Amino acid sequence: MKNLKNKMAQEPEWFSAEGDSWESADAWESADAWESAEGARAIRPSRVSKPYLIRLVNACSSAISDVDLGDSYLQRAASNFGQSSNITITSRVSGTSYIEFLAETESQPFKVGKILIISATAAQFNESITITHRDANGNRLDQVITLTLDPYQQQTDRILIEEEFLWDGYTRLRFSAIAGSATVDLRIYASDKFAATQLIAGRPAQVQYTPPRIVKVASVAVPQAKRIAAR
């Protein structure tokens, strides 16, 4: 628990909406930090972050604005999670449901390292995303992300977002709109996770993961004339 408290003291910005910075995803640490609760015996498994798989489907031919994921404390018990009746939200992880994902964000909050967004509807990538975190004291922090395809990537149906933020029961990820008849898949990768049950197994409650193996930018061929001139 001492390790966790020290970590919280060093990084208050992602434990509370009072923070004034959203960190870069480059700060991911390796999974070698797994130790016993007393720090005497180290347990060093290789733990690559596995994604939460969430799918949004718009059954309407027109775009639907302000579609939310998360915000569990407010939306978990709401009809259709507070969304339009034309929006369906499901978990694509076998044997789990979206409501279970929401419940887990309350009991096991995690730090997002990367989000991969996939959609065959090109118009979907013209929309923005707003990540909001708030708390019961009325504090609130918003981060607006403009979806931008990397000019060097060959795939046009996906965008990788690298913004670190806390996802707990107060966190909301809002799409400015879901395009008409669009299906949007999200792969949400955690870099750190709080799991109090790990204490029973003699491990710290904070679990750390290594980044997923996602290639973002392909190499660019240099013309022969430029290669000769550079010599």
C-alpha positions as CSV (number, residue, x, y, z in Angstrom):
1,M,0.0,0.0,0.0
2,K,3.0,2.3,0.6
3,N,4.0,2.0,-3.0
4,L,0.5,2.9,-4.1
5,K,0.3,5.9,-1.8
6,N,3.6,7.2,-3.1
7,K,2.4,6.8,-6.7
8,M,-0.7,8.7,-6.0
9,A,1.3,11.5,-4.4
10,Q,3.4,11.7,-7.5
11,E,0.6,11.6,-10.0
12,P,-2.4,13.4,-8.5
13,E,-3.5,14.7,-11.9
14,W,-5.0,11.4,-13.0
15,F,-6.5,10.4,-9.7
16,S,-8.6,13.5,-9.4
17,A,-10.3,16.0,-11.7
18,E,-8.4,18.7,-9.8
19,G,-5.2,17.9,-11.9
20,D,-4.0,20.5,-14.4
21,S,-2.2,18.2,-16.8
22,W,-3.0,15.2,-19.1
23,E,0.1,13.1,-19.5
24,S,1.7,11.7,-22.6
25,A,1.2,8.1,-23.4
26,D,5.0,7.8,-23.6
27,A,5.2,7.5,-19.8
28,W,4.1,3.8,-19.8
29,E,6.2,1.7,-17.5
30,S,7.2,-2.0,-17.8
31,A,5.4,-4.8,-16.0
32,D,8.5,-5.6,-14.0
33,A,7.2,-3.4,-11.1
34,W,5.0,-6.3,-9.8
35,E,6.2,-7.0,-6.3
36,S,4.7,-8.5,-3.1
37,A,2.9,-6.2,-0.7
38,E,5.9,-6.2,1.5
39,G,8.4,-5.7,-1.3
40,A,10.4,-8.7,-0.3
41,R,9.7,-11.1,-3.1
42,A,9.4,-9.9,-6.7
43,I,6.9,-11.4,-9.1
44,R,7.8,-10.5,-12.7
45,P,5.4,-11.9,-15.3
46,S,5.2,-10.4,-18.8
47,R,1.9,-8.6,-18.8
48,V,1.1,-6.8,-22.1
49,S,-2.0,-4.7,-21.9
50,K,-5.1,-6.4,-23.3
51,P,-7.9,-4.1,-24.5
52,Y,-11.4,-3.6,-23.4
53,L,-13.4,-4.1,-26.6
54,I,-16.5,-1.8,-26.9
55,R,-18.7,-1.5,-29.9
56,L,-21.2,1.3,-30.8
57,V,-23.8,0.9,-33.5
58,N,-26.0,3.6,-34.9
59,A,-29.2,2.0,-36.3
60,C,-30.4,5.3,-37.7
61,S,-29.4,6.6,-41.2
62,S,-28.8,10.0,-39.7
63,A,-25.9,11.0,-37.4
64,I,-26.6,11.1,-33.7
65,S,-24.8,13.7,-31.7
66,D,-23.3,13.5,-28.2
67,V,-23.0,9.8,-27.8
68,D,-21.3,8.8,-24.5
69,L,-19.3,5.9,-23.1
70,G,-18.6,5.5,-19.4
71,D,-19.9,7.9,-16.8
72,S,-20.9,4.8,-14.9
73,Y,-22.0,6.5,-11.6
74,L,-24.6,8.4,-13.7
75,Q,-25.5,6.1,-16.6
76,R,-25.1,2.5,-15.4
77,A,-28.7,2.2,-14.2
78,A,-30.1,4.6,-16.9
79,S,-32.3,3.3,-19.7
80,N,-30.0,2.3,-22.6
81,F,-27.2,3.9,-20.5
82,G,-28.6,7.4,-21.2
83,Q,-28.2,7.2,-25.0
84,S,-30.6,7.5,-27.9
85,S,-32.7,4.4,-28.6
86,N,-30.9,4.1,-32.0
87,I,-27.5,3.6,-30.3
88,T,-26.4,0.2,-29.2
89,I,-23.4,-0.3,-26.9
90,T,-21.9,-3.7,-26.3
91,S,-18.8,-5.4,-25.0
92,R,-17.0,-7.5,-27.6
93,V,-15.1,-9.4,-25.0
94,S,-16.5,-12.9,-24.9
95,G,-18.6,-13.6,-21.8
96,T,-18.8,-10.0,-20.6
97,S,-21.3,-7.2,-21.1
98,Y,-21.0,-3.4,-21.3
99,I,-22.7,-3.0,-17.9
100,E,-19.9,-5.2,-16.4
101,F,-17.3,-2.9,-18.0
102,L,-19.0,0.1,-16.4
103,A,-19.2,-1.7,-13.0
104,E,-15.5,-2.5,-13.2
105,T,-14.6,1.1,-13.9
106,E,-16.1,1.9,-10.5
107,S,-14.3,-0.8,-8.5
108,Q,-11.1,-1.1,-10.5
109,P,-10.3,2.3,-12.1
110,F,-7.6,2.3,-14.6
111,K,-5.3,4.6,-16.5
112,V,-5.8,4.6,-20.3
113,G,-2.6,4.5,-22.3
114,K,-4.0,4.1,-25.9
115,I,-7.3,3.8,-27.7
116,L,-7.6,2.3,-31.1
117,I,-10.8,3.4,-32.9
118,I,-12.0,1.4,-35.9
119,S,-14.8,2.2,-38.3
120,A,-15.5,1.5,-42.0
121,T,-17.5,4.7,-42.2
122,A,-15.1,7.4,-43.3
123,A,-17.3,10.2,-42.1
124,Q,-16.9,9.0,-38.5
125,F,-13.4,10.3,-38.4
126,N,-14.6,13.9,-39.0
127,E,-16.0,13.9,-35.5
128,S,-14.2,14.8,-32.3
129,I,-14.0,13.2,-28.9
130,T,-14.2,14.9,-25.5
131,I,-12.9,13.2,-22.4
132,T,-14.4,14.5,-19.2
133,H,-13.5,13.6,-15.7
134,R,-15.3,15.1,-12.7
135,D,-15.7,14.4,-9.0
136,A,-18.3,14.8,-6.2
137,N,-16.7,18.2,-5.2
138,G,-17.8,19.7,-8.5
139,N,-14.3,19.7,-10.1
140,R,-14.2,18.9,-13.8
141,L,-11.5,18.5,-16.4
142,D,-12.2,18.3,-20.2
143,Q,-9.9,17.2,-23.0
144,V,-11.0,17.6,-26.6
145,I,-9.4,15.2,-29.2
146,T,-9.7,15.9,-32.9
147,L,-9.5,12.6,-34.8
148,T,-6.7,12.8,-37.3
149,L,-5.5,10.0,-39.6
150,D,-1.7,9.7,-39.8
151,P,-0.7,10.8,-43.3
152,Y,1.7,7.9,-43.6
153,Q,-0.6,5.1,-42.6
154,Q,-2.0,2.8,-45.2
155,Q,-5.2,1.9,-43.3
156,T,-7.9,4.4,-43.5
157,D,-10.4,2.7,-41.2
158,R,-8.7,3.3,-37.9
159,I,-7.1,5.9,-35.7
160,L,-4.8,5.5,-32.7
161,I,-5.3,7.9,-29.8
162,E,-2.4,8.3,-27.4
163,E,-3.8,10.4,-24.5
164,E,-3.4,9.2,-20.9
165,F,-6.3,9.8,-18.5
166,L,-8.0,8.1,-15.6
167,W,-11.1,6.0,-16.3
168,D,-13.3,5.5,-13.3
169,G,-17.0,5.9,-12.5
170,Y,-16.8,9.6,-13.2
171,T,-15.1,9.4,-16.6
172,R,-17.1,10.2,-19.7
173,L,-15.9,9.7,-23.3
174,R,-18.2,11.6,-25.6
175,F,-18.3,11.4,-29.4
176,S,-19.5,14.6,-31.0
177,A,-21.5,12.4,-33.2
178,I,-21.8,8.8,-34.4
179,A,-22.3,8.9,-38.2
180,G,-25.4,7.5,-39.8
181,S,-25.5,3.6,-39.9
182,A,-22.0,3.5,-38.5
183,T,-20.4,0.8,-36.4
184,V,-17.5,2.0,-34.2
185,D,-15.2,-0.3,-32.4
186,L,-12.9,0.8,-29.6
187,R,-9.9,-1.0,-28.2
188,I,-9.1,0.6,-24.9
189,Y,-5.7,-0.3,-23.5
190,A,-4.9,0.3,-19.8
191,S,-1.4,1.2,-18.7
192,D,-2.1,1.0,-14.9
193,K,-5.0,-0.5,-13.0
194,F,-6.2,-0.4,-9.4
195,A,-7.2,-3.8,-8.2
196,A,-7.6,-4.1,-4.4
197,T,-8.1,-7.9,-4.7
198,Q,-4.4,-8.2,-5.6
199,L,-3.6,-7.4,-1.9
200,I,-5.1,-10.8,-1.0
201,A,-2.6,-12.5,-3.3
202,G,0.3,-10.6,-1.7
203,R,0.7,-8.1,-4.5
204,P,0.3,-4.3,-4.7
205,A,-3.1,-3.0,-5.6
206,Q,-1.7,-1.1,-8.5
207,V,-1.1,-3.3,-11.6
208,Q,1.1,-2.0,-14.4
209,Y,1.1,-3.2,-18.0
210,T,3.5,-2.9,-20.9
211,P,2.2,-1.1,-24.0
212,P,0.4,-3.1,-26.7
213,R,2.3,-3.9,-29.8
214,I,0.7,-1.5,-32.2
215,V,2.6,-0.1,-35.2
216,K,1.6,3.5,-35.7
217,V,3.7,4.8,-38.6
218,A,5.2,2.8,-41.5
219,S,8.6,3.7,-42.9
220,V,8.7,6.0,-45.9
221,A,10.8,5.1,-49.0
222,V,13.4,7.7,-49.9
223,P,13.9,8.4,-53.6
224,Q,17.2,7.2,-55.1
225,A,18.3,10.8,-56.1
226,K,17.9,12.0,-52.5
227,R,19.8,9.0,-51.1
228,I,22.8,9.8,-53.4
229,A,22.7,13.5,-52.6
230,A,22.8,12.7,-48.9
231,R,26.1,10.8,-49.1
